[in-house]
Amino acid sequence: MKTEPTPLNRINYRHLHAFWAVARQGHLTQAAEHLHVSQSALSSQIRELEDRLGRRLFLRTGRKLEITEEGRIVYDYAQAIFDLGAEMLATLDGSGQSLIQHLRVGSVATLSRNFQDNLFSPLLSRENVQLTLESGSFKELLGKLSMHKLDVVLSNHAVAKDEANDWRCTRIARQAVSLIGPPDMGISKFNFPHDLQGHKLVLPGLSSEIRTQFDALCDEHGIKPAIFAEVDDMAMLRLLARDSGALAVLPAIVVQDEIQQGVLCELMRFSGIKESFFAVTVPRRFEPPLLKAILQAAPIRL
């Protein structure tokens, strides 16, 4: 027979709600006014929760409260608990929907938007999914991942474990890189490297793995490319490939719509240049089901 949890194993949900309100408001005074309690009573409830958890949830600097890393984790769980409670009530009165599954994704600016759209396509028709997509620098996104503000970071750069972070870096796709150009170039079969001479090029920035491989290929063939633009942002690279009239070096998936519409064409694929796509996570006791499903299916679909 299953035993009931002892009082020491229970969470005081009134205290948890007090903490959640302060973390959400970002200010003790405003949260106290919203809950119709005194600031001293609210502070006391949060201290008791901290004592129960054995963790500092806020750092107190004068009158300011700054949420800690542990506090951010507790806040995320509290949000899920209260969301689930609201859903239970809605379900019982007949207005509820199926359980919402939330996935928080960070992606670097150099990542193709089309790639991301294809990656998440199985989720787009589901009614019980809520996606939060955030863009930023790799360093910034990894910082949020380490604090459990994100479930996964998508990147075209790998990252290794270090003493401070146990990163889990999984390659979920590897795609060919092509030379893309206008459909009216009059070249029936592009002859690399001879036909590259005299054409302006739009290239990924110097920090890109694609650029590193392309530069090495040019050095191998003694080519000095006529660079028109170097672009780190993949969305801008797509626009320049479409509108500049120059040739562009990038995965065909980036301009898949333009190729299908006949606005651009794939002149050739570089046999020695590939772009890899990685999903970076951190170990968690409870991995979001959506994340697990996406990562398992990605290599097959992409």
MISEDREN-943991 format. One record per residue (C-alpha): x negated, y, z. Coordinates in steps of 0.001 Angstrom, whole numbers. Layout:
// residues N
<pt <X, Y, Z>>
...
This chain:
// residues 302
<pt <0, 0, 0>>
<pt <-1345, 3368, -989>>
<pt <-2070, 5622, 1982>>
<pt <-1069, 9251, 2120>>
<pt <-3912, 11764, 2006>>
<pt <-4900, 13088, 5398>>
<pt <-4520, 16814, 6086>>
<pt <-8293, 17238, 5713>>
<pt <-8062, 15974, 2132>>
<pt <-5308, 18339, 1132>>
<pt <-5574, 21760, -428>>
<pt <-3523, 24575, 1035>>
<pt <-1799, 25752, -2103>>
<pt <-779, 29041, -531>>
<pt <-4450, 29788, -28>>
<pt <-5196, 28616, -3573>>
<pt <-2480, 30912, -4907>>
<pt <-3927, 33813, -2920>>
<pt <-7359, 33207, -4444>>
<pt <-5845, 32825, -7943>>
<pt <-3981, 36133, -7597>>
<pt <-7108, 38026, -6537>>
<pt <-9223, 36436, -9296>>
<pt <-6540, 37263, -11867>>
<pt <-6022, 40844, -10709>>
<pt <-9730, 41407, -10191>>
<pt <-8983, 43519, -7138>>
<pt <-7974, 42664, -3576>>
<pt <-5721, 45686, -3079>>
<pt <-3693, 45121, -6232>>
<pt <-3290, 41410, -5479>>
<pt <-2129, 42177, -1914>>
<pt <454, 44638, -3215>>
<pt <1654, 42115, -5806>>
<pt <2032, 39367, -3170>>
<pt <3508, 41770, -568>>
<pt <925, 40869, 2080>>
<pt <-1780, 42815, 3843>>
<pt <-5326, 42858, 2529>>
<pt <-6577, 41363, 5792>>
<pt <-4136, 38444, 5516>>
<pt <-5166, 37846, 1913>>
<pt <-8872, 37951, 2796>>
<pt <-8250, 35501, 5628>>
<pt <-6509, 33027, 3294>>
<pt <-9378, 33176, 807>>
<pt <-11958, 32637, 3584>>
<pt <-10045, 29588, 4788>>
<pt <-10006, 28189, 1236>>
<pt <-13748, 28805, 943>>
<pt <-14306, 27028, 4261>>
<pt <-12167, 24107, 3077>>
<pt <-14071, 23803, -213>>
<pt <-17477, 24552, 1250>>
<pt <-18112, 26992, -1594>>
<pt <-18273, 30760, -1945>>
<pt <-15603, 31809, -4418>>
<pt <-16382, 35518, -4373>>
<pt <-19489, 37572, -3742>>
<pt <-18612, 40578, -1599>>
<pt <-20537, 43739, -2435>>
<pt <-19047, 46600, -490>>
<pt <-15442, 46792, -1586>>
<pt <-16021, 44863, -4776>>
<pt <-15356, 41150, -5255>>
<pt <-17269, 39307, -7954>>
<pt <-16161, 35778, -8753>>
<pt <-18872, 33121, -8477>>
<pt <-19538, 30235, -10852>>
<pt <-17759, 27887, -8440>>
<pt <-14942, 30410, -8185>>
<pt <-14516, 30388, -11950>>
<pt <-14173, 26592, -11913>>
<pt <-11607, 26751, -9087>>
<pt <-9724, 29481, -10959>>
<pt <-9467, 27353, -14099>>
<pt <-8082, 24423, -12098>>
<pt <-5692, 26720, -10227>>
<pt <-4425, 28153, -13505>>
<pt <-3777, 24637, -14812>>
<pt <-1981, 23672, -11579>>
<pt <345, 26668, -11630>>
<pt <974, 26348, -15361>>
<pt <1945, 22721, -14797>>
<pt <4280, 23729, -11967>>
<pt <6003, 26272, -14187>>
<pt <6327, 23663, -16909>>
<pt <7860, 21199, -14453>>
<pt <10546, 23705, -13483>>
<pt <11232, 24534, -17119>>
<pt <11520, 20838, -17946>>
<pt <13980, 20195, -15100>>
<pt <16269, 23037, -16158>>
<pt <16254, 21807, -19769>>
<pt <14099, 24518, -21344>>
<pt <10722, 22824, -20979>>
<pt <8423, 21566, -23708>>
<pt <5789, 18866, -23771>>
<pt <2594, 19350, -21786>>
<pt <356, 22007, -23317>>
<pt <-3231, 20919, -23930>>
<pt <-5742, 23769, -23923>>
<pt <-9108, 23755, -25729>>
<pt <-11549, 26657, -25369>>
<pt <-14062, 26866, -28210>>
<pt <-17018, 29149, -28769>>
<pt <-18613, 29452, -32204>>
<pt <-21673, 31317, -33428>>
<pt <-21230, 33994, -36090>>
<pt <-23336, 32039, -38579>>
<pt <-20824, 29185, -38610>>
<pt <-18513, 28865, -41605>>
<pt <-14890, 29767, -40845>>
<pt <-13779, 27184, -43404>>
<pt <-15745, 24524, -41565>>
<pt <-13984, 25434, -38335>>
<pt <-10596, 25452, -40045>>
<pt <-11235, 21961, -41439>>
<pt <-12470, 20771, -38043>>
<pt <-9314, 21875, -36246>>
<pt <-6871, 21043, -39033>>
<pt <-5485, 17927, -37252>>
<pt <-4397, 20159, -34350>>
<pt <-2706, 22917, -36322>>
<pt <612, 21115, -36756>>
<pt <876, 20014, -33131>>
<pt <3233, 21987, -30909>>
<pt <1569, 21098, -27607>>
<pt <-1868, 22578, -28411>>
<pt <-3282, 25923, -27373>>
<pt <-6630, 26908, -28896>>
<pt <-8826, 29705, -27619>>
<pt <-11529, 30575, -30169>>
<pt <-14343, 32918, -29199>>
<pt <-17258, 34157, -31279>>
<pt <-20595, 35399, -29982>>
<pt <-24327, 34860, -29859>>
<pt <-25598, 31361, -29150>>
<pt <-27151, 32464, -25847>>
<pt <-23989, 34212, -24706>>
<pt <-21773, 31255, -25571>>
<pt <-24081, 28751, -23853>>
<pt <-23904, 30894, -20724>>
<pt <-20114, 30692, -20737>>
<pt <-20262, 26968, -21410>>
<pt <-22517, 26438, -18396>>
<pt <-19938, 28269, -16246>>
<pt <-17093, 26147, -17671>>
<pt <-15487, 29164, -19333>>
<pt <-15713, 27212, -22610>>
<pt <-15186, 23514, -23330>>
<pt <-17511, 23351, -26343>>
<pt <-19824, 25551, -28396>>
<pt <-20007, 24983, -32149>>
<pt <-23274, 25901, -33831>>
<pt <-25528, 25152, -36767>>
<pt <-28482, 25147, -34348>>
<pt <-29363, 22310, -32007>>
<pt <-30230, 22937, -28373>>
<pt <-32350, 20769, -26074>>
<pt <-31828, 20018, -22404>>
<pt <-33878, 22022, -19944>>
<pt <-34413, 22063, -16193>>
<pt <-31427, 24330, -15619>>
<pt <-28914, 22893, -18100>>
<pt <-27984, 19366, -19106>>
<pt <-26781, 20277, -22597>>
<pt <-25144, 17524, -24655>>
<pt <-25793, 18325, -28315>>
<pt <-23940, 16156, -30841>>
<pt <-24278, 16491, -34600>>
<pt <-20742, 16283, -35972>>
<pt <-21400, 16947, -39660>>
<pt <-24176, 17401, -42214>>
<pt <-23447, 19074, -45505>>
<pt <-25269, 19829, -48720>>
<pt <-26331, 23367, -49583>>
<pt <-25554, 24695, -53061>>
<pt <-26377, 27511, -55395>>
<pt <-23152, 29437, -55959>>
<pt <-22508, 31961, -58726>>
<pt <-19912, 33573, -60999>>
<pt <-18130, 31176, -63380>>
<pt <-19018, 33252, -66467>>
<pt <-22798, 32912, -66243>>
<pt <-22837, 30802, -69378>>
<pt <-25078, 28138, -67892>>
<pt <-23731, 24694, -68676>>
<pt <-26329, 22974, -66533>>
<pt <-28446, 24985, -64153>>
<pt <-32137, 24135, -64446>>
<pt <-33885, 24801, -61172>>
<pt <-36309, 26491, -60750>>
<pt <-36595, 27901, -64286>>
<pt <-33070, 29378, -64475>>
<pt <-33451, 31086, -61097>>
<pt <-35820, 33681, -62551>>
<pt <-34245, 37077, -63117>>
<pt <-31215, 36522, -60862>>
<pt <-30505, 38446, -57678>>
<pt <-29968, 36256, -54623>>
<pt <-27814, 36519, -51523>>
<pt <-29431, 34473, -48757>>
<pt <-28760, 33579, -45132>>
<pt <-30868, 35503, -42607>>
<pt <-34370, 34485, -41595>>
<pt <-33122, 32789, -38425>>
<pt <-31017, 30329, -40436>>
<pt <-32126, 26731, -40953>>
<pt <-30838, 26979, -44526>>
<pt <-33122, 29946, -45137>>
<pt <-36118, 28146, -43672>>
<pt <-35567, 25184, -45992>>
<pt <-34908, 27387, -49041>>
<pt <-38068, 29437, -48448>>
<pt <-40080, 26218, -48179>>
<pt <-38587, 24996, -51475>>
<pt <-39482, 28280, -53181>>
<pt <-43040, 28087, -51867>>
<pt <-43303, 24535, -53162>>
<pt <-42330, 25652, -56683>>
<pt <-44221, 28942, -56576>>
<pt <-41036, 31029, -56780>>
<pt <-40734, 34571, -55476>>
<pt <-36943, 35063, -55225>>
<pt <-35355, 38424, -56055>>
<pt <-33467, 38976, -52797>>
<pt <-30441, 41239, -53035>>
<pt <-29155, 40696, -49489>>
<pt <-30001, 38731, -46341>>
<pt <-26962, 38076, -44161>>
<pt <-26627, 36362, -40770>>
<pt <-22830, 36497, -40630>>
<pt <-21330, 33699, -42713>>
<pt <-18088, 35580, -43385>>
<pt <-20034, 38494, -44888>>
<pt <-22187, 36067, -46887>>
<pt <-18992, 34653, -48369>>
<pt <-17772, 38127, -49383>>
<pt <-21079, 39050, -51015>>
<pt <-21149, 35754, -52895>>
<pt <-17685, 36569, -54218>>
<pt <-18080, 40269, -55004>>
<pt <-21753, 41070, -55691>>
<pt <-22277, 39084, -58887>>
<pt <-25476, 37685, -57364>>
<pt <-26249, 34018, -56800>>
<pt <-25791, 32764, -53247>>
<pt <-27409, 29927, -51319>>
<pt <-24888, 28376, -48943>>
<pt <-22771, 25251, -48347>>
<pt <-19942, 24994, -50868>>
<pt <-17425, 24662, -48008>>
<pt <-17984, 28336, -47177>>
<pt <-16482, 29369, -50530>>
<pt <-14226, 26366, -51126>>
<pt <-11189, 28572, -51786>>
<pt <-13049, 30742, -54303>>
<pt <-14320, 27649, -56119>>
<pt <-10821, 26162, -56292>>
<pt <-9461, 29464, -57634>>
<pt <-12187, 29720, -60292>>
<pt <-13646, 32905, -58799>>
<pt <-16971, 31160, -58125>>
<pt <-18603, 27953, -59259>>
<pt <-21152, 25544, -57851>>
<pt <-24164, 25730, -60167>>
<pt <-26205, 23033, -58424>>
<pt <-26836, 21282, -55134>>
<pt <-30259, 21386, -53513>>
<pt <-31189, 17769, -52858>>
<pt <-33596, 18658, -50063>>
<pt <-31564, 21288, -48208>>
<pt <-28868, 20349, -45702>>
<pt <-26976, 22202, -43005>>
<pt <-26130, 20423, -39768>>
<pt <-23242, 21317, -37493>>
<pt <-23464, 20642, -33760>>
<pt <-21049, 20502, -30842>>
<pt <-22689, 21488, -27553>>
<pt <-21034, 20425, -24296>>
<pt <-21949, 19931, -20654>>
<pt <-21201, 16856, -18516>>
<pt <-17765, 17023, -16931>>
<pt <-15753, 14661, -14793>>
<pt <-12628, 15473, -16776>>
<pt <-13250, 15988, -20472>>
<pt <-10388, 17705, -22324>>
<pt <-8561, 15042, -24395>>
<pt <-8434, 17375, -27404>>
<pt <-12201, 17776, -27388>>
<pt <-12779, 14051, -27268>>
<pt <-10364, 13465, -30154>>
<pt <-11925, 16187, -32329>>
<pt <-15510, 15029, -31795>>
<pt <-14700, 11402, -32471>>
<pt <-12870, 12156, -35728>>
<pt <-15152, 14920, -37047>>
<pt <-17885, 12735, -38657>>
<pt <-15250, 10772, -40551>>
<pt <-13252, 13773, -41797>>
<pt <-16078, 16207, -42486>>
